[in-house]
Amino acid sequence: MEPAFLPDDAYRRRLLAVVRLALVPGVGARTYHLLVARFGSPDDVFQASAEDLAAVSGVGPRLIRGLREPPTAEEASAVLDECSGLGIDVIWDEHPRYPRLLREIPDPPPLLFVRGELKPEDELAIAIVGTRDASHYGLTMAERLAGGMARAGLTVVSGLARGIDAAAHRGALAAGGRTVAVLGSGVDNIYPPEHANLAEDILQQGALVSEFPPHAAPHGGRFPQRNRIISGMSVGTIVVEAGDKSGALITARHAMEQNREVFAVPGRADQLQARGCHRLLRDGAALAETSEDILEQLGPLVRPVKAGDAVVRKPLELTLNPIEQQILQALDDDPTPIDRLIDVTALSASQVLATLSVLEMRRLVRRVGGTMVQRL
């Protein structure tokens, strides 16, 4: 069930409490959720005794001191005011604008700082990640796959890093699609700095997202942490090139743990950048050679998503032509007589029957009793 929307003043009060708790040094996403689950709300956490705090897993003396003397409401308010002045949206994990897919992962970030705009259609998102030390082949494949997925209507999510990530963002932008960059720094502190122009381009067709405060500096520990957000916002993750110890493999592992699809692009057997992808393929990742491959293999969505005038249940539906889409949208969960489908769509019987055969082969519908059809 979606969280109820709070009026502006109530939302700000709740958000201030969330910001205060999230800004306590040592309170990461897991600790945040453990504390709130134990005490009920961020405000209740601040009222808890040292003894009760110590009973929470991972909370030691140093963190207890921080929780007993948290940032003030004024300090939290100053953060929100600064974000407002910079055009940064601050979304906590119970607000309707918080990405639904991300809310479903273990330990979702309690706060997201967003530049640009997250839209409902971003629920149909695919992650494309890989090595910073990419080959010409890898860059070409990343751009090609991103462009194909964007043209199909999926949002491309990546990490703004050098190499494959940047190629994925550029491929989506060139195709006129949406793309979201998840940062290991604050959204007002672009890293790497040479991607500042790319970040500005992304803002025109998507968003920059981080769980860290706007000016947070990048450091090594934050990049593996942000990888769970990249996979968590996406219905699947494509790894284009990855060495044995590539951070892209961390993203793939997160995707598997989140019960999301994982795809890998094959490379040359003697290429170091291909070793991680080949290992993923041996471990059961799906082979990805074209965007059509990926759309065919992506399973049904947990919840239908509105994409334009269509209600999408499987990403493959995004590739349908207008007649196929018209017939599919005329169906629902209950079996529908084919004669009624002909009447509703005003198409000829031969068009409807031929199109139903195509949709059945693509496992989007099924015949029921010979004269009826049902959407899958």
C-alpha positions in Angstrom: 0.0 0.0 0.0 1.3 3.5 -0.9 2.1 5.7 2.0 -0.5 8.5 2.6 0.6 11.9 1.4 1.1 14.4 4.2 0.1 18.1 4.0 3.0 20.4 3.4 3.6 21.5 7.0 3.2 17.9 8.3 5.5 16.7 5.5 8.2 19.2 6.4 8.0 18.3 10.1 8.4 14.6 9.3 11.2 15.3 6.8 13.1 17.4 9.4 13.1 14.5 11.8 14.3 12.1 9.0 17.1 14.5 8.0 18.2 14.9 11.6 18.5 11.1 12.1 20.1 10.6 8.7 22.7 13.3 9.4 24.0 11.6 12.6 27.5 10.3 11.7 27.4 6.5 11.6 23.7 6.2 10.8 23.6 4.5 7.4 20.5 3.0 5.8 20.5 -0.3 7.7 21.0 1.4 11.1 18.4 4.0 10.3 15.8 1.3 9.5 16.7 -0.8 12.6 16.3 2.3 14.8 13.0 3.4 13.4 11.7 -0.2 13.5 12.7 -0.5 17.2 11.4 2.9 18.4 8.7 3.9 15.9 9.9 7.2 14.4 13.0 9.4 14.2 11.8 11.6 17.0 11.3 8.6 19.2 14.8 7.5 18.5 16.1 10.8 20.0 14.1 10.2 23.1 15.4 6.7 23.7 17.7 5.9 26.6 21.3 4.9 26.1 20.5 1.5 27.4 17.7 1.0 24.9 19.8 2.3 22.0 22.6 -0.1 22.9 20.2 -3.0 22.4 20.0 -2.2 18.7 22.3 -4.2 16.5 25.3 -2.1 15.3 24.8 0.7 17.8 27.9 1.3 19.9 29.0 4.0 22.4 30.1 6.4 19.7 26.9 6.2 17.8 24.9 6.5 21.0 26.6 9.8 21.8 25.7 11.0 18.3 22.0 9.9 18.8 21.8 11.6 22.2 23.1 14.9 20.7 21.8 14.8 17.1 21.8 17.7 14.7 19.2 20.3 15.8 16.0 21.0 14.0 17.5 24.3 12.9 20.5 22.6 11.4 18.2 20.2 9.5 16.0 23.0 8.4 19.1 24.8 7.0 20.0 21.8 5.0 16.4 21.7 3.5 16.5 25.4 2.8 19.8 25.2 1.1 18.5 22.3 -1.1 15.5 24.4 -2.0 17.8 27.2 -3.1 19.8 24.9 -5.2 16.8 23.3 -6.9 17.4 20.0 -5.1 14.3 17.9 -4.1 14.6 16.0 -0.8 12.4 12.8 -0.7 12.1 10.5 2.2 11.3 6.9 1.8 7.6 7.1 2.7 6.7 9.8 0.3 4.7 8.9 -2.9 7.5 10.4 -5.1 10.1 8.0 -3.7 10.8 5.3 -6.4 8.6 2.3 -5.8 11.1 -0.3 -6.9 13.8 1.2 -4.7 11.5 1.1 -1.7 11.2 -2.7 -2.1 15.0 -3.4 -1.6 16.6 -4.3 1.7 17.6 -1.2 3.6 16.5 1.4 1.0 18.1 4.9 1.5 15.9 6.9 4.0 16.5 10.0 2.0 17.1 10.8 -1.7 18.5 14.1 -2.9 17.3 14.7 -6.4 18.3 17.3 -9.0 16.1 17.2 -12.1 12.9 15.2 -12.0 12.0 11.6 -11.3 8.8 10.7 -13.2 6.4 7.8 -12.8 7.6 6.3 -16.1 11.0 5.8 -14.5 9.6 2.7 -12.9 10.3 1.2 -16.3 14.1 1.5 -15.9 17.1 -0.6 -16.8 20.6 -0.3 -15.3 23.6 -0.4 -17.6 27.0 -0.5 -15.8 30.6 -1.6 -16.4 34.2 -0.9 -16.1 35.8 2.6 -16.2 38.6 1.2 -18.3 36.3 0.3 -21.2 37.4 -0.8 -24.7 36.0 0.7 -27.9 33.8 -2.4 -28.3 32.4 -1.9 -24.7 31.7 1.8 -25.2 30.0 1.0 -28.5 27.8 -1.8 -27.0 26.9 0.4 -24.0 25.7 3.3 -26.2 23.9 0.9 -28.6 22.1 -1.0 -25.8 21.2 2.2 -24.0 19.9 3.8 -27.2 17.8 0.7 -27.9 16.3 0.6 -24.4 15.6 4.3 -24.4 13.8 4.1 -27.8 11.7 1.3 -26.4 10.6 3.6 -23.6 12.8 2.5 -20.7 14.8 4.9 -18.5 18.5 4.1 -18.4 20.1 4.2 -14.9 23.8 4.3 -14.4 26.5 5.9 -12.2 28.0 8.8 -14.2 31.4 7.1 -13.9 34.0 7.1 -16.6 33.8 4.4 -19.3 30.7 2.3 -19.6 28.5 4.4 -17.3 29.1 7.6 -19.3 28.5 5.8 -22.6 25.2 4.5 -21.3 24.0 7.9 -20.3 25.1 9.4 -23.7 23.4 6.6 -25.6 20.1 7.2 -23.8 20.4 11.0 -24.4 21.2 10.6 -28.1 18.1 8.4 -28.5 15.9 11.1 -26.9 15.2 9.0 -23.9 15.3 9.4 -20.1 18.3 8.7 -18.0 19.1 8.8 -14.3 22.6 9.1 -12.8 23.1 7.8 -9.2 26.1 9.4 -7.6 28.6 8.3 -5.0 29.0 12.0 -4.1 26.5 14.8 -3.5 24.3 16.0 -6.4 26.0 19.4 -6.1 29.5 17.9 -6.2 29.8 16.2 -9.6 32.3 13.3 -9.8 34.3 12.9 -11.9 34.5 16.6 -12.6 35.0 16.2 -16.3 31.4 14.9 -16.5 29.9 18.2 -15.3 28.6 18.9 -18.8 27.2 15.4 -19.1 25.4 15.9 -15.8 23.8 19.1 -17.1 22.6 17.2 -20.2 21.1 14.5 -18.0 19.2 17.1 -16.1 17.3 18.0 -19.3 16.1 14.4 -19.8 16.2 12.9 -16.3 17.8 13.3 -12.9 20.8 13.2 -10.7 20.2 11.2 -7.5 22.2 10.6 -4.3 21.6 9.4 -0.8 24.4 11.7 0.4 24.0 15.5 1.3 24.4 17.8 -1.7 28.1 18.8 -1.1 29.3 15.3 0.0 32.7 14.4 -1.3 33.3 11.2 -3.3 35.2 8.5 -1.5 35.8 4.8 -2.1 33.2 3.4 0.3 30.4 5.4 -1.1 30.5 3.9 -4.6 29.7 0.3 -3.7 27.0 1.7 -1.5 25.4 3.7 -4.3 25.5 0.6 -6.6 22.5 -0.9 -4.7 20.5 2.1 -5.6 21.4 1.7 -9.3 20.1 -1.9 -9.4 17.3 -1.1 -6.9 15.7 1.5 -9.2 15.8 -0.9 -12.2 13.9 -3.9 -13.3 17.2 -5.4 -14.6 20.9 -4.7 -14.7 23.1 -5.1 -17.8 26.8 -5.5 -17.3 28.7 -4.5 -20.5 32.3 -4.9 -19.5 33.8 -5.8 -16.1 37.1 -7.1 -14.9 37.5 -9.7 -12.1 37.2 -7.0 -9.4 35.0 -4.4 -11.1 32.4 -2.5 -9.1 29.9 -3.5 -11.8 30.0 -7.0 -10.3 28.8 -5.5 -7.0 25.9 -3.9 -8.8 25.1 -7.3 -10.4 25.2 -9.0 -7.0 22.9 -6.4 -5.6 20.5 -7.0 -8.5 20.5 -10.7 -7.8 19.8 -10.2 -4.1 17.0 -7.8 -5.0 15.5 -10.5 -7.2 16.0 -8.4 -10.4 17.2 -9.7 -13.8 20.9 -9.7 -14.6 22.3 -9.6 -18.1 25.9 -9.7 -19.3 27.4 -8.8 -22.7 30.0 -11.3 -23.9 33.4 -10.2 -24.9 36.6 -11.7 -26.3 38.0 -14.7 -24.3 41.4 -13.1 -23.9 40.1 -9.7 -22.9 40.5 -8.7 -19.3 37.5 -6.5 -19.3 35.3 -9.5 -20.3 36.2 -11.8 -17.4 33.6 -10.5 -15.1 30.8 -10.7 -17.7 31.8 -14.3 -18.7 31.8 -15.3 -15.0 28.2 -13.8 -14.7 27.2 -15.8 -17.7 28.6 -19.0 -16.2 26.7 -18.2 -13.0 23.3 -17.9 -14.8 23.1 -14.3 -16.0 21.2 -13.9 -19.3 23.1 -13.3 -22.5 22.7 -9.7 -23.8 23.6 -9.0 -27.4 20.8 -6.6 -28.5 18.1 -4.5 -26.7 15.5 -6.9 -28.2 17.2 -9.8 -26.4 16.8 -8.0 -23.1 13.2 -7.0 -23.6 12.3 -10.6 -24.6 13.8 -11.9 -21.4 12.6 -9.3 -18.9 9.9 -10.9 -16.8 6.5 -9.4 -15.8 6.5 -6.3 -13.7 5.4 -6.6 -10.1 2.8 -3.9 -10.8 1.6 -2.5 -14.1 3.1 0.9 -15.1 1.5 3.6 -17.2 3.6 4.4 -20.3 1.9 7.1 -22.3 -1.7 5.9 -23.0 -0.7 2.2 -22.5 -0.7 0.1 -19.3 2.5 -2.0 -19.4 2.8 -5.3 -17.6 5.9 -6.6 -19.4 8.7 -4.5 -20.8 8.4 -6.4 -24.1 5.0 -4.7 -24.6 6.9 -1.5 -25.3 8.1 -2.9 -28.7 4.5 -3.6 -30.0 3.2 -1.8 -33.1 0.1 0.3 -32.8 -2.4 -2.5 -33.8 -0.8 -5.0 -31.4 -0.9 -2.4 -28.7 -4.5 -1.5 -29.4 -5.6 -5.2 -29.2 -3.5 -5.8 -26.0 -4.9 -2.8 -24.3 -8.5 -4.0 -25.0 -7.8 -7.1 -23.0 -7.8 -7.6 -19.2 -7.4 -10.4 -16.7 -10.7 -12.0 -17.6 -11.1 -14.0 -20.8 -12.6 -11.9 -23.6 -14.6 -13.3 -26.6 -12.7 -12.7 -29.8 -15.9 -11.4 -31.5 -16.1 -8.7 -28.8 -12.5 -7.8 -29.4 -13.3 -7.2 -33.0 -16.2 -5.0 -32.1 -14.2 -3.0 -29.5 -11.2 -2.3 -31.7 -13.2 -1.8 -35.0 -10.5 -3.9 -36.8 -11.2 -6.6 -39.3 -11.5 -10.2 -38.1 -8.4 -11.2 -40.1 -6.3 -8.4 -38.5 -7.4 -9.3 -35.0 -6.8 -13.1 -35.5 -3.3 -12.5 -37.1 -2.3 -10.1 -34.3 -3.5 -12.4 -31.6 -1.3 -15.1 -33.1 1.7 -12.8 -32.8 0.9 -11.8 -29.3 0.4 -15.4 -28.3 3.8 -16.4 -29.7 5.3 -13.6 -27.7 3.6 -15.0 -24.6 1.6 -11.8 -24.0 -1.8 -13.4 -24.4 -3.3 -16.9 -24.4 -6.3 -18.5 -26.0 -9.0 -19.8 -23.7 -11.4 -22.4 -25.1 -10.6 -21.5 -28.7 -13.0 -18.5 -28.9 -11.7 -16.4 -26.1 -8.4 -14.7 -25.3 -6.8 -13.5 -22.1 -4.0 -11.1 -21.3 -1.0 -12.6 -19.4 
